[in-house]
Amino acid sequence: MAKHDRPIEDIIVDDRGVVYIQDFRGDVYKLNNGFFQKSSFSDRALQFLEGAGSDLYFIHFDKLLQLEDESPKLVKSFSEPLDYFSSCNGLVIAKSKNRVYQDQGDQWLNLEISVDTKPETIIGMECMNDKIYVVCKEKLISIQGDRQEVTQLPFEGIDVISYNSILLISSRNEGLWAFDGKNFKKYYVPGVEFPKRVTELKARNHQLWLLSKEKELYLFDDTNQTLQKAAGNVNDFVVDKWNTLWTISGNKLSRKVFRHENIPPELSVRKLESNYLPVPVSATIELSARQNNLRVECEAFYSPDPLSLSYQMRMNDQDDWTDNGRKSVFTIYDVPDGKHKLEFRAKAGDNNFSRIKSVEIVKKAPLINGLWPYIFITLAGLLLLAIILIIRNGIRSKALNAEKEKLRLKLEVLKTEQKLGQLRMNPHFLFNALNSISGLIALDRNTEARKHLNAFSQMMRTLLDHSFTEVTTLSMEIEFLERYLEIEQMIRNNKFDYQFENHTDDDTRIPVMIIQPFVENAILHGIKYKDGSGHIDLRFQRQDRYVRVEIEDDGIGRTNAGKYKKEGHSSKAIEVIKERLEKLDKWNKQQNIVYVDQYDQKGNPSGTKVILLIPIQ
Protein backbone atom coordinates (compact mmCIF):
# COMPACT_ATOMS: atom_id res chain seq x y z
CA MET A 1 0.00 0.00 0.00
CA ALA A 2 1.23 3.51 -0.86
CA LYS A 3 -0.08 6.72 0.75
CA HIS A 4 -0.33 10.12 -0.90
CA ASP A 5 -0.43 13.34 1.12
CA ARG A 6 -3.68 14.40 -0.60
CA PRO A 7 -6.88 12.56 -1.63
CA ILE A 8 -6.54 10.69 -4.94
CA GLU A 9 -9.24 11.31 -7.54
CA ASP A 10 -8.20 9.25 -10.58
CA ILE A 11 -5.87 6.43 -11.61
CA ILE A 12 -4.56 5.00 -14.91
CA VAL A 13 -1.91 2.45 -15.94
CA ASP A 14 0.06 2.46 -19.22
CA ASP A 15 1.21 -0.37 -21.49
CA ARG A 16 4.45 -0.79 -19.50
CA GLY A 17 2.57 -1.23 -16.23
CA VAL A 18 3.39 2.26 -14.93
CA VAL A 19 0.69 3.55 -12.57
CA TYR A 20 -0.27 7.24 -12.59
CA ILE A 21 -2.58 9.00 -10.13
CA GLN A 22 -4.18 12.44 -10.12
CA ASP A 23 -5.02 14.10 -6.81
CA PHE A 24 -7.83 16.55 -6.10
CA ARG A 25 -5.58 19.51 -6.98
CA GLY A 26 -4.91 18.12 -10.46
CA ASP A 27 -1.30 17.12 -9.79
CA VAL A 28 -0.22 13.92 -11.56
CA TYR A 29 2.19 11.47 -9.90
CA LYS A 30 3.97 8.35 -11.12
CA LEU A 31 4.32 5.36 -8.77
CA ASN A 32 8.05 4.58 -8.67
CA ASN A 33 9.37 1.86 -6.34
CA GLY A 34 6.53 2.36 -3.87
CA PHE A 35 6.82 6.17 -3.83
CA PHE A 36 4.94 8.90 -5.70
CA GLN A 37 7.07 10.93 -8.11
CA LYS A 38 5.48 14.14 -9.42
CA SER A 39 5.13 14.34 -13.20
CA SER A 40 5.79 17.44 -15.26
CA PHE A 41 2.36 17.49 -16.95
CA SER A 42 0.17 18.19 -13.89
CA ASP A 43 -2.89 20.31 -14.65
CA ARG A 44 -6.32 20.49 -13.00
CA ALA A 45 -7.96 20.74 -16.44
CA LEU A 46 -6.30 17.49 -17.57
CA GLN A 47 -8.75 14.56 -17.67
CA PHE A 48 -7.46 10.97 -17.47
CA LEU A 49 -8.81 8.56 -20.12
CA GLU A 50 -8.12 4.84 -20.36
CA GLY A 51 -7.82 3.95 -24.04
CA ALA A 52 -8.04 0.91 -26.24
CA GLY A 53 -5.70 -1.89 -25.21
CA SER A 54 -3.20 -0.10 -23.00
CA ASP A 55 -3.04 3.31 -24.70
CA LEU A 56 -3.47 6.27 -22.38
CA TYR A 57 -5.21 9.48 -23.45
CA PHE A 58 -5.91 12.86 -21.90
CA ILE A 59 -8.42 15.60 -22.65
CA HIS A 60 -7.24 19.17 -22.14
CA PHE A 61 -9.99 21.59 -23.21
CA ASP A 62 -10.10 21.25 -27.03
CA LYS A 63 -7.05 18.94 -27.33
CA LEU A 64 -6.75 15.16 -27.36
CA LEU A 65 -3.38 13.99 -26.00
CA GLN A 66 -1.73 10.57 -25.82
CA LEU A 67 0.89 9.53 -23.27
CA GLU A 68 4.19 8.56 -24.92
CA ASP A 69 7.47 8.12 -23.00
CA GLU A 70 5.87 9.57 -19.85
CA SER A 71 4.91 12.80 -21.65
CA PRO A 72 1.60 13.83 -23.30
CA LYS A 73 1.82 14.15 -27.10
CA LEU A 74 -0.81 16.02 -29.12
CA VAL A 75 -3.09 13.73 -31.16
CA LYS A 76 -5.47 16.41 -32.50
CA SER A 77 -6.84 19.86 -31.73
CA PHE A 78 -10.58 20.43 -32.22
CA SER A 79 -12.61 23.57 -32.76
CA GLU A 80 -14.69 22.97 -29.63
CA PRO A 81 -13.82 21.85 -26.10
CA LEU A 82 -14.07 18.07 -25.74
CA ASP A 83 -16.44 16.53 -23.23
CA TYR A 84 -16.14 12.81 -23.81
CA PHE A 85 -13.79 10.25 -25.31
CA SER A 86 -14.03 6.56 -26.16
CA SER A 87 -11.11 4.35 -27.12
CA CYS A 88 -13.34 2.56 -29.64
CA ASN A 89 -11.57 3.51 -32.90
CA GLY A 90 -10.54 6.84 -31.37
CA LEU A 91 -13.95 8.47 -30.81
CA VAL A 92 -14.36 11.87 -29.19
CA ILE A 93 -17.42 14.10 -28.77
CA ALA A 94 -17.42 17.91 -28.56
CA LYS A 95 -18.96 19.50 -25.50
CA SER A 96 -20.96 22.29 -27.08
CA LYS A 97 -22.09 20.47 -30.24
CA ASN A 98 -23.49 16.99 -30.82
CA ARG A 99 -20.66 15.76 -32.99
CA VAL A 100 -18.70 12.52 -33.12
CA TYR A 101 -15.17 12.49 -34.53
CA GLN A 102 -13.75 9.15 -35.65
CA ASP A 103 -10.06 8.59 -36.35
CA GLN A 104 -9.69 6.85 -39.71
CA GLY A 105 -5.89 6.96 -39.87
CA ASP A 106 -5.21 9.62 -42.48
CA GLN A 107 -8.20 11.79 -41.52
CA TRP A 108 -10.91 12.31 -38.91
CA LEU A 109 -14.54 11.61 -39.84
CA ASN A 110 -16.91 14.32 -38.60
CA LEU A 111 -20.45 13.08 -37.87
CA GLU A 112 -23.28 15.18 -36.51
CA ILE A 113 -25.77 13.48 -34.17
CA SER A 114 -29.23 14.36 -35.45
CA VAL A 115 -30.87 13.64 -32.08
CA ASP A 116 -30.84 16.34 -29.45
CA THR A 117 -28.36 15.00 -26.88
CA LYS A 118 -26.94 16.85 -23.92
CA PRO A 119 -23.28 15.94 -23.37
CA GLU A 120 -23.82 15.56 -19.61
CA THR A 121 -26.29 12.71 -20.22
CA ILE A 122 -23.79 10.58 -22.18
CA ILE A 123 -22.57 7.57 -20.16
CA GLY A 124 -20.40 5.97 -22.84
CA MET A 125 -19.56 5.33 -26.50
CA GLU A 126 -18.74 1.90 -27.92
CA CYS A 127 -18.29 0.16 -31.28
CA MET A 128 -19.97 -3.13 -32.21
CA ASN A 129 -20.75 -4.73 -35.57
CA ASP A 130 -19.40 -1.73 -37.52
CA LYS A 131 -21.73 0.61 -35.65
CA ILE A 132 -20.97 3.44 -33.27
CA TYR A 133 -23.20 3.47 -30.20
CA VAL A 134 -23.68 6.66 -28.19
CA VAL A 135 -25.32 5.54 -24.94
CA CYS A 136 -27.14 8.12 -22.83
CA LYS A 137 -28.95 7.77 -19.54
CA GLU A 138 -32.33 7.25 -21.22
CA LYS A 139 -31.61 6.34 -24.86
CA LEU A 140 -29.18 4.63 -27.20
CA ILE A 141 -28.13 6.12 -30.55
CA SER A 142 -26.62 3.85 -33.21
CA ILE A 143 -24.61 5.46 -36.04
CA GLN A 144 -23.59 3.68 -39.23
CA GLY A 145 -22.49 6.05 -41.97
CA ASP A 146 -25.31 8.57 -42.53
CA ARG A 147 -27.90 6.33 -40.89
CA GLN A 148 -28.86 6.96 -37.24
CA GLU A 149 -31.35 5.13 -35.05
CA VAL A 150 -32.62 5.95 -31.56
CA THR A 151 -33.74 3.30 -29.06
CA GLN A 152 -35.19 4.20 -25.65
CA LEU A 153 -33.61 2.42 -22.67
CA PRO A 154 -36.08 0.49 -20.45
CA PHE A 155 -34.08 1.76 -17.47
CA GLU A 156 -31.79 4.66 -16.46
CA GLY A 157 -28.23 3.83 -17.54
CA ILE A 158 -25.07 4.49 -15.53
CA ASP A 159 -22.15 2.89 -17.41
CA VAL A 160 -21.58 0.80 -20.55
CA ILE A 161 -18.85 -1.43 -22.04
CA SER A 162 -18.52 -3.72 -25.05
CA TYR A 163 -18.29 -7.26 -23.63
CA ASN A 164 -18.50 -10.64 -25.41
CA SER A 165 -20.13 -9.16 -28.57
CA ILE A 166 -22.83 -7.32 -26.59
CA LEU A 167 -23.24 -3.92 -24.98
CA LEU A 168 -23.33 -4.47 -21.23
CA ILE A 169 -25.12 -1.57 -19.51
CA SER A 170 -25.46 -0.99 -15.76
CA SER A 171 -28.70 0.61 -14.53
CA ARG A 172 -29.51 2.79 -11.57
CA ASN A 173 -31.63 0.24 -9.69
CA GLU A 174 -32.29 -2.71 -12.03
CA GLY A 175 -28.95 -4.49 -12.28
CA LEU A 176 -27.13 -5.28 -15.54
CA TRP A 177 -28.70 -5.27 -19.03
CA ALA A 178 -27.44 -6.66 -22.34
CA PHE A 179 -28.04 -5.20 -25.80
CA ASP A 180 -27.24 -7.45 -28.79
CA GLY A 181 -27.80 -4.78 -31.44
CA LYS A 182 -31.56 -5.30 -31.59
CA ASN A 183 -33.07 -6.06 -28.17
CA PHE A 184 -32.51 -5.40 -24.48
CA LYS A 185 -32.66 -8.14 -21.88
CA LYS A 186 -31.52 -8.57 -18.28
CA TYR A 187 -27.99 -9.94 -18.06
CA TYR A 188 -28.34 -13.24 -16.27
CA VAL A 189 -25.82 -15.94 -15.31
CA PRO A 190 -27.24 -19.01 -13.50
CA GLY A 191 -26.15 -19.09 -9.85
CA VAL A 192 -24.63 -15.58 -9.96
CA GLU A 193 -26.26 -12.56 -8.31
CA PHE A 194 -24.78 -9.30 -9.57
CA PRO A 195 -25.00 -6.03 -7.56
CA LYS A 196 -28.22 -4.07 -8.18
CA ARG A 197 -26.45 -0.79 -8.88
CA VAL A 198 -23.07 -0.86 -10.64
CA THR A 199 -21.42 2.52 -11.12
CA GLU A 200 -18.40 1.40 -13.18
CA LEU A 201 -17.68 -1.53 -15.51
CA LYS A 202 -14.33 -2.73 -16.88
CA ALA A 203 -13.33 -5.90 -18.73
CA ARG A 204 -9.93 -7.55 -19.23
CA ASN A 205 -8.75 -11.10 -19.97
CA HIS A 206 -12.24 -12.72 -19.87
CA GLN A 207 -12.86 -11.06 -16.54
CA LEU A 208 -15.55 -8.50 -15.73
CA TRP A 209 -14.94 -5.97 -12.96
CA LEU A 210 -17.95 -4.28 -11.32
CA LEU A 211 -17.84 -1.38 -8.85
CA SER A 212 -21.07 -1.00 -6.88
CA LYS A 213 -22.67 2.13 -5.44
CA GLU A 214 -21.55 0.89 -2.01
CA LYS A 215 -17.91 1.07 -3.23
CA GLU A 216 -17.62 -2.73 -3.25
CA LEU A 217 -15.54 -4.10 -6.14
CA TYR A 218 -16.51 -7.49 -7.61
CA LEU A 219 -14.73 -9.79 -10.08
CA PHE A 220 -16.75 -12.00 -12.43
CA ASP A 221 -14.72 -14.78 -14.06
CA ASP A 222 -16.39 -15.51 -17.38
CA THR A 223 -14.50 -18.80 -17.80
CA ASN A 224 -15.56 -20.31 -14.46
CA GLN A 225 -18.85 -18.36 -14.22
CA THR A 226 -18.03 -17.23 -10.66
CA LEU A 227 -18.44 -13.89 -8.86
CA GLN A 228 -16.24 -12.87 -5.95
CA LYS A 229 -15.68 -9.72 -3.92
CA ALA A 230 -12.28 -8.28 -4.84
CA ALA A 231 -12.01 -5.23 -2.55
CA GLY A 232 -14.02 -2.85 -0.40
CA ASN A 233 -14.17 0.92 0.07
CA VAL A 234 -13.00 1.53 -3.51
CA ASN A 235 -13.30 4.93 -5.20
CA ASP A 236 -11.72 3.91 -8.52
CA PHE A 237 -9.58 1.10 -9.92
CA VAL A 238 -7.52 -0.18 -12.86
CA VAL A 239 -6.22 -3.61 -13.85
CA ASP A 240 -2.80 -3.82 -15.53
CA LYS A 241 -1.46 -6.27 -18.13
CA TRP A 242 -0.39 -8.77 -15.43
CA ASN A 243 -3.94 -8.86 -14.00
CA THR A 244 -2.82 -6.89 -10.95
CA LEU A 245 -5.61 -4.84 -9.39
CA TRP A 246 -4.86 -1.24 -8.32
CA THR A 247 -7.50 0.51 -6.17
CA ILE A 248 -7.71 3.99 -4.68
CA SER A 249 -9.53 4.99 -1.51
CA GLY A 250 -9.01 8.46 -0.09
CA ASN A 251 -5.26 9.03 -0.19
CA LYS A 252 -4.38 5.31 -0.35
CA LEU A 253 -3.31 3.23 -3.35
CA SER A 254 -3.51 -0.56 -2.90
CA ARG A 255 -2.25 -3.47 -5.01
CA LYS A 256 -3.63 -7.03 -5.27
CA VAL A 257 -2.73 -9.80 -7.73
CA PHE A 258 -5.55 -11.88 -9.25
CA ARG A 259 -4.89 -15.07 -11.23
CA HIS A 260 -1.34 -14.09 -12.11
CA GLU A 261 -0.74 -14.10 -15.87
CA ASN A 262 2.62 -15.47 -17.06
CA ILE A 263 3.53 -12.24 -18.83
CA PRO A 264 7.20 -11.15 -18.79
CA PRO A 265 8.42 -7.89 -17.25
CA GLU A 266 8.50 -4.68 -19.27
CA LEU A 267 11.95 -3.16 -19.86
CA SER A 268 12.97 0.14 -21.45
CA VAL A 269 16.24 2.04 -21.89
CA ARG A 270 15.54 5.40 -20.28
CA LYS A 271 18.79 7.36 -20.42
CA LEU A 272 22.26 7.20 -21.99
CA GLU A 273 25.36 9.17 -21.01
CA SER A 274 28.87 9.18 -22.46
CA ASN A 275 31.66 10.87 -20.54
CA TYR A 276 28.88 12.19 -18.24
CA LEU A 277 27.08 14.01 -21.04
CA PRO A 278 23.59 12.96 -22.22
CA VAL A 279 23.31 10.94 -25.43
CA PRO A 280 19.99 10.65 -27.35
CA VAL A 281 18.41 7.21 -26.95
CA SER A 282 18.22 5.62 -30.41
CA ALA A 283 18.77 2.28 -32.14
CA THR A 284 22.33 3.25 -33.19
CA ILE A 285 24.63 5.47 -31.15
CA GLU A 286 27.77 7.02 -32.59
CA LEU A 287 30.61 7.79 -30.17
CA SER A 288 33.62 9.91 -30.95
CA ALA A 289 37.14 8.68 -30.32
CA ARG A 290 37.23 10.60 -27.03
CA GLN A 291 33.97 9.17 -25.65
CA ASN A 292 35.39 6.24 -23.69
CA ASN A 293 32.70 5.56 -21.10
CA LEU A 294 29.01 4.76 -21.49
CA ARG A 295 26.34 4.84 -18.78
CA VAL A 296 23.03 3.14 -19.56
CA GLU A 297 20.01 3.58 -17.28
CA CYS A 298 17.22 1.02 -17.68
CA GLU A 299 13.78 0.79 -16.10
CA ALA A 300 11.64 -2.32 -15.65
CA PHE A 301 8.13 -2.96 -14.34
CA TYR A 302 6.54 -6.14 -13.01
CA SER A 303 3.63 -5.48 -10.67
CA PRO A 304 3.03 -9.09 -9.39
CA ASP A 305 6.42 -9.11 -7.61
CA PRO A 306 8.49 -5.96 -8.22
CA LEU A 307 11.12 -7.00 -5.64
CA SER A 308 12.04 -10.05 -7.76
CA LEU A 309 13.27 -7.88 -10.66
CA SER A 310 16.93 -7.99 -11.66
CA TYR A 311 18.85 -6.62 -14.65
CA GLN A 312 21.28 -8.28 -17.09
CA MET A 313 23.53 -7.17 -19.97
CA ARG A 314 25.70 -8.72 -22.64
CA MET A 315 27.84 -7.36 -25.48
CA ASN A 316 28.09 -8.62 -29.07
CA ASP A 317 25.77 -11.64 -28.71
CA GLN A 318 27.99 -13.35 -26.16
CA ASP A 319 26.52 -16.47 -24.56
CA ASP A 320 26.93 -15.29 -20.98
CA TRP A 321 24.81 -12.51 -19.54
CA THR A 322 26.28 -10.23 -16.89
CA ASP A 323 23.95 -10.03 -13.88
CA ASN A 324 23.68 -6.54 -12.38
CA GLY A 325 21.36 -7.55 -9.53
CA ARG A 326 18.63 -5.01 -8.73
CA LYS A 327 20.78 -2.15 -10.03
CA SER A 328 19.23 -0.72 -13.19
CA VAL A 329 22.29 1.35 -14.20
CA PHE A 330 25.08 -0.18 -16.28
CA THR A 331 28.46 1.51 -16.73
CA ILE A 332 30.80 0.41 -19.53
CA TYR A 333 34.35 1.73 -19.22
CA ASP A 334 36.88 1.99 -22.06
CA VAL A 335 34.50 1.24 -24.92
CA PRO A 336 36.62 -0.39 -27.67
CA ASP A 337 36.73 1.02 -31.20
CA GLY A 338 34.37 -0.38 -33.83
CA LYS A 339 30.75 -1.53 -33.94
CA HIS A 340 29.21 -3.22 -30.90
CA LYS A 341 25.79 -4.48 -29.90
CA LEU A 342 24.63 -4.02 -26.30
CA GLU A 343 21.67 -6.11 -25.15
CA PHE A 344 19.69 -5.63 -21.94
CA ARG A 345 16.94 -7.67 -20.31
CA ALA A 346 15.06 -7.81 -17.02
CA LYS A 347 14.32 -10.98 -15.08
CA ALA A 348 11.45 -11.66 -12.68
CA GLY A 349 11.88 -14.70 -10.48
CA ASP A 350 13.94 -17.58 -11.87
CA ASN A 351 13.26 -17.61 -15.61
CA ASN A 352 10.68 -14.96 -16.56
CA PHE A 353 12.62 -12.67 -18.89
CA SER A 354 11.57 -9.45 -20.59
CA ARG A 355 12.03 -8.76 -24.28
CA ILE A 356 15.64 -7.92 -25.10
CA LYS A 357 16.36 -4.22 -25.69
CA SER A 358 19.31 -3.62 -28.03
CA VAL A 359 21.54 -0.61 -28.57
CA GLU A 360 24.05 -0.44 -31.43
CA ILE A 361 27.27 1.44 -30.65
CA VAL A 362 29.71 2.70 -33.28
CA LYS A 363 32.95 3.93 -31.69
CA LYS A 364 35.19 5.90 -34.03
CA ALA A 365 38.90 5.05 -34.03
CA PRO A 366 41.42 7.84 -33.34
CA LEU A 367 42.85 9.47 -36.45
CA ILE A 368 46.31 8.59 -35.20
CA ASN A 369 45.88 4.95 -36.25
CA GLY A 370 46.40 5.88 -39.92
CA LEU A 371 49.36 8.16 -39.31
CA TRP A 372 52.05 5.77 -38.02
CA PRO A 373 54.51 6.21 -40.97
CA TYR A 374 54.51 9.94 -40.45
CA ILE A 375 54.85 9.50 -36.72
CA PHE A 376 58.08 7.49 -37.02
CA ILE A 377 59.65 10.18 -39.21
CA THR A 378 58.54 12.85 -36.78
CA LEU A 379 59.86 10.87 -33.80
CA ALA A 380 63.36 10.82 -35.27
CA GLY A 381 63.34 14.60 -35.41
CA LEU A 382 61.83 14.82 -31.96
CA LEU A 383 64.55 12.55 -30.56
CA LEU A 384 67.23 14.94 -31.73
CA LEU A 385 65.25 17.82 -30.30
CA ALA A 386 64.83 15.94 -27.03
CA ILE A 387 68.60 15.59 -26.60
CA ILE A 388 68.96 19.33 -26.92
CA LEU A 389 66.12 19.91 -24.48
CA ILE A 390 67.61 17.51 -21.92
CA ILE A 391 70.77 19.57 -21.88
CA ARG A 392 68.74 22.73 -21.39
CA ASN A 393 66.60 21.11 -18.73
CA GLY A 394 69.67 20.20 -16.75
CA ILE A 395 70.38 23.90 -16.44
CA ARG A 396 66.79 24.67 -15.45
CA SER A 397 66.33 21.73 -13.05
CA LYS A 398 67.41 23.69 -10.02
CA ALA A 399 64.88 26.41 -10.77
CA LEU A 400 62.14 23.79 -11.28
CA ASN A 401 62.98 22.07 -7.98
CA ALA A 402 62.70 25.38 -6.21
CA GLU A 403 59.28 25.99 -7.83
CA LYS A 404 58.19 22.47 -6.85
CA GLU A 405 59.11 23.11 -3.23
CA LYS A 406 57.15 26.37 -3.37
CA LEU A 407 54.06 24.54 -4.64
CA ARG A 408 54.45 21.90 -1.93
CA LEU A 409 54.50 24.55 0.75
CA LYS A 410 51.40 26.23 -0.78
CA LEU A 411 49.56 22.90 -0.70
CA GLU A 412 50.48 22.48 2.97
CA VAL A 413 49.05 25.97 3.64
CA LEU A 414 45.81 24.99 1.86
CA LYS A 415 45.58 21.79 3.93
CA THR A 416 46.12 23.73 7.14
CA GLU A 417 43.54 26.34 6.14
CA GLN A 418 40.90 23.69 5.41
CA LYS A 419 41.63 21.86 8.68
CA LEU A 420 41.07 25.13 10.53
CA GLY A 421 37.81 25.48 8.60
CA GLN A 422 36.81 21.96 9.67
CA LEU A 423 37.41 22.67 13.35
CA ARG A 424 35.35 25.87 13.25
CA MET A 425 32.33 24.23 11.65
CA ASN A 426 29.32 26.50 11.18
CA PRO A 427 28.36 27.57 14.75
CA HIS A 428 24.70 27.87 13.72
CA PHE A 429 24.71 24.20 12.80
CA LEU A 430 26.30 23.19 16.10
CA PHE A 431 23.92 25.36 18.13
CA ASN A 432 20.81 24.17 16.26
CA ALA A 433 21.86 20.53 16.58
CA LEU A 434 22.34 20.75 20.35
CA ASN A 435 19.18 22.84 20.73
CA SER A 436 17.12 20.25 18.79
CA ILE A 437 18.50 17.38 20.87
CA SER A 438 17.70 19.38 24.00
CA GLY A 439 14.15 19.83 22.71
CA LEU A 440 13.76 16.06 22.26
CA ILE A 441 14.89 15.52 25.85
CA ALA A 442 12.41 18.14 27.07
CA LEU A 443 9.64 16.28 25.23
CA ASP A 444 10.72 13.04 26.95
CA ARG A 445 11.69 11.52 23.56
CA ASN A 446 14.83 10.13 25.08
CA THR A 447 15.36 7.33 22.57
CA GLU A 448 15.46 9.75 19.65
CA ALA A 449 17.60 12.16 21.65
CA ARG A 450 20.16 9.45 22.42
CA LYS A 451 20.21 8.38 18.78
CA HIS A 452 20.87 11.91 17.48
CA LEU A 453 23.30 12.72 20.30
CA ASN A 454 25.28 9.62 19.43
CA ALA A 455 25.33 10.60 15.73
CA PHE A 456 26.41 14.13 16.71
CA SER A 457 29.24 12.89 18.94
CA GLN A 458 30.46 10.42 16.30
CA MET A 459 30.43 13.19 13.69
CA MET A 460 32.47 15.51 15.93
CA ARG A 461 34.89 12.66 16.69
CA THR A 462 35.39 12.11 12.95
CA LEU A 463 36.03 15.86 12.48
CA LEU A 464 38.71 15.69 15.19
CA ASP A 465 40.29 12.59 13.61
CA HIS A 466 40.34 14.27 10.19
CA SER A 467 42.33 17.16 11.63
CA PHE A 468 45.27 14.75 12.16
CA THR A 469 45.17 12.92 8.82
CA GLU A 470 45.11 13.81 5.13
CA VAL A 471 43.26 10.83 3.65
CA THR A 472 40.34 8.61 4.61
CA THR A 473 38.44 5.68 3.11
CA LEU A 474 35.29 6.24 1.07
CA SER A 475 33.24 4.15 3.53
CA MET A 476 34.33 6.38 6.46
CA GLU A 477 33.54 9.52 4.45
CA ILE A 478 30.06 8.18 3.56
CA GLU A 479 29.46 7.27 7.23
CA PHE A 480 30.41 10.83 8.26
CA LEU A 481 28.08 12.32 5.61
CA GLU A 482 25.20 10.09 6.78
CA ARG A 483 25.63 11.36 10.35
CA TYR A 484 25.84 14.93 9.12
CA LEU A 485 22.67 14.59 7.01
CA GLU A 486 20.86 12.88 9.90
CA ILE A 487 21.62 15.87 12.16
CA GLU A 488 20.63 18.38 9.42
CA GLN A 489 17.41 16.43 8.82
CA MET A 490 16.56 16.58 12.54
CA ILE A 491 17.37 20.31 12.76
CA ARG A 492 15.11 21.08 9.78
CA ASN A 493 12.17 18.95 10.94
CA ASN A 494 12.56 16.37 8.15
CA LYS A 495 12.29 19.02 5.42
CA PHE A 496 14.26 16.76 3.12
CA ASP A 497 15.20 13.14 2.62
CA TYR A 498 18.35 11.70 1.09
CA GLN A 499 19.71 8.62 -0.62
CA PHE A 500 23.22 7.21 -1.13
CA GLU A 501 24.24 5.15 -4.20
CA ASN A 502 27.77 3.70 -4.06
CA HIS A 503 29.26 1.85 -7.05
CA THR A 504 32.91 1.77 -5.95
CA ASP A 505 35.03 -0.01 -3.35
CA ASP A 506 34.52 1.05 0.27
CA ASP A 507 38.27 1.03 0.96
CA THR A 508 39.06 3.53 -1.81
CA ARG A 509 41.27 6.26 -0.30
CA ILE A 510 40.39 9.92 -0.90
CA PRO A 511 41.36 13.26 0.68
CA VAL A 512 39.40 14.12 3.83
CA MET A 513 36.52 16.63 4.06
CA ILE A 514 36.10 17.29 0.33
CA ILE A 515 32.38 16.45 -0.04
CA GLN A 516 30.65 17.87 3.10
CA PRO A 517 30.69 21.59 2.11
CA PHE A 518 28.89 20.79 -1.16
CA VAL A 519 26.23 18.79 0.73
CA GLU A 520 25.87 21.74 3.10
CA ASN A 521 25.38 24.04 0.07
CA ALA A 522 22.65 21.77 -1.29
CA ILE A 523 20.77 22.15 2.01
CA LEU A 524 21.37 25.85 2.71
CA HIS A 525 20.99 27.20 -0.85
CA GLY A 526 18.86 24.53 -2.53
CA ILE A 527 16.43 22.90 -0.07
CA LYS A 528 16.11 25.52 2.67
CA TYR A 529 14.05 28.02 0.66
CA LYS A 530 12.02 25.46 -1.26
CA ASP A 531 8.26 25.24 -0.69
CA GLY A 532 7.56 21.76 0.63
CA SER A 533 9.99 18.93 1.16
CA GLY A 534 13.10 18.19 -0.87
CA HIS A 535 15.42 15.36 -1.78
CA ILE A 536 19.20 14.96 -2.05
CA ASP A 537 20.94 12.16 -3.99
CA LEU A 538 24.61 11.29 -3.42
CA ARG A 539 26.18 8.94 -5.98
CA PHE A 540 29.73 7.52 -5.91
CA GLN A 541 31.49 5.61 -8.70
CA ARG A 542 35.02 4.92 -9.95
CA GLN A 543 36.20 6.85 -12.99
CA ASP A 544 39.73 5.94 -14.00
CA ARG A 545 41.99 7.48 -11.32
CA TYR A 546 39.17 9.43 -9.71
CA VAL A 547 36.12 8.92 -7.54
CA ARG A 548 33.19 10.63 -9.27
CA VAL A 549 30.77 12.10 -6.73
CA GLU A 550 27.38 13.54 -7.73
CA ILE A 551 25.44 15.68 -5.23
CA GLU A 552 22.00 16.37 -6.74
CA ASP A 553 19.14 18.28 -5.08
CA ASP A 554 15.65 19.24 -6.26
CA GLY A 555 15.80 22.65 -4.61
CA ILE A 556 15.24 26.16 -5.99
CA GLY A 557 18.32 26.16 -8.25
CA ARG A 558 21.38 28.39 -8.23
CA THR A 559 19.65 31.30 -9.98
CA ASN A 560 16.98 31.63 -7.28
CA ALA A 561 19.45 30.80 -4.51
CA GLY A 562 21.42 33.91 -5.42
CA LYS A 563 18.62 36.01 -3.90
CA TYR A 564 19.35 34.53 -0.47
CA LYS A 565 22.96 33.47 -0.62
CA LYS A 566 25.51 35.21 1.63
CA GLU A 567 29.26 34.72 1.50
CA GLY A 568 30.51 32.83 4.53
CA HIS A 569 32.04 29.64 5.84
CA SER A 570 30.63 27.37 3.11
CA SER A 571 31.69 29.48 0.10
CA LYS A 572 35.21 30.02 1.51
CA ALA A 573 35.54 26.31 2.20
CA ILE A 574 34.62 25.49 -1.40
CA GLU A 575 37.24 27.92 -2.74
CA VAL A 576 39.87 26.21 -0.56
CA ILE A 577 38.71 22.78 -1.76
CA LYS A 578 38.88 23.88 -5.41
CA GLU A 579 42.50 24.99 -5.02
CA ARG A 580 43.35 21.88 -3.03
CA LEU A 581 41.91 19.53 -5.69
CA GLU A 582 43.88 21.31 -8.41
CA LYS A 583 47.10 20.73 -6.44
CA LEU A 584 46.26 17.09 -5.58
CA ASP A 585 45.29 16.20 -9.16
CA LYS A 586 48.49 14.75 -10.62
CA TRP A 587 46.88 14.09 -13.98
CA ASN A 588 44.86 17.30 -14.28
CA LYS A 589 42.92 15.98 -17.28
CA GLN A 590 39.41 17.05 -16.33
CA GLN A 591 37.68 19.79 -14.43
CA ASN A 592 37.41 18.73 -10.80
CA ILE A 593 34.20 20.64 -9.94
CA VAL A 594 31.28 20.98 -12.37
CA TYR A 595 27.88 22.57 -11.67
CA VAL A 596 24.88 21.41 -13.71
CA ASP A 597 21.70 23.49 -13.40
CA GLN A 598 18.46 21.46 -13.62
CA TYR A 599 15.26 22.75 -15.28
CA ASP A 600 11.74 21.39 -15.65
CA GLN A 601 9.89 21.26 -19.00
CA LYS A 602 8.71 24.85 -18.55
CA GLY A 603 12.27 26.08 -18.17
CA ASN A 604 11.99 26.82 -14.45
CA PRO A 605 14.94 25.94 -12.17
CA SER A 606 14.32 22.56 -10.49
CA GLY A 607 17.56 21.88 -8.66
CA THR A 608 21.34 21.63 -8.97
CA LYS A 609 23.78 18.77 -9.61
CA VAL A 610 27.41 19.12 -8.50
CA ILE A 611 29.94 16.69 -10.03
CA LEU A 612 33.25 16.22 -8.17
CA LEU A 613 36.24 14.33 -9.58
CA ILE A 614 38.34 13.50 -6.50
CA PRO A 615 41.82 12.05 -7.17
CA ILE A 616 42.29 8.64 -5.56
CA GLN A 617 45.19 8.70 -3.09
Buried (B, 14 or more C-beta within 10 A) or exposed (E): EBEBEEBBBBBBBBBBBBBBBBBEEBBBBBBEEEEBEEBEBBBEEBBBBBBEEBBBBBBBBBBBBBBEEBEBEEBBEBEEBBBBBBBBBBBBBBBEEBBBBBBEEEEBEEBEBEEEBEBEEBBBBBBBEEBBBBBBBEBBBBBEEEEBEBBEBEBEBBBBBBBEEBBBBBBBEEBBBBBEEEEBEEBEBEEEEBBBBBBBBBBBBEBBBBBBBEBBBBBBBBEEEEBEEBBEEBBBBBBBBBBBBBBBBEBBBBBEBBEEBEBBBBBBBBEBBBBBEEBEBEEEBEBEEEBBBBBBBBBBBBBBBBEBBBBBBBBEEEEEBEEBEEEBBBBBEEBEEEEBBBBBBBBBEEEBBBEEBBBEBEBEEEEEEEEEEEEEEEEEEEEEEEEEEEEEEEEEEEEEEEEEEEEEEEBEEBBEBBBEBBEEBBEEBBEBBBEBBEEBEEEEBEEBBEBBBEBBEBBBEBBEEBBEEEEBBBEBBBBBBBBBBBBBBBBBEEBBEBEEEBEBBEEBBBBBBBBBBBBBBBBBBBBBBBEEBBBBBBBBBBBBEBBBBBBBBBBBBBEBBEEEBEEEBBEBBBEBBEBBBBBBBEEEEBEBBEEEEBEEEEEEBBBBBBBBBBBBE
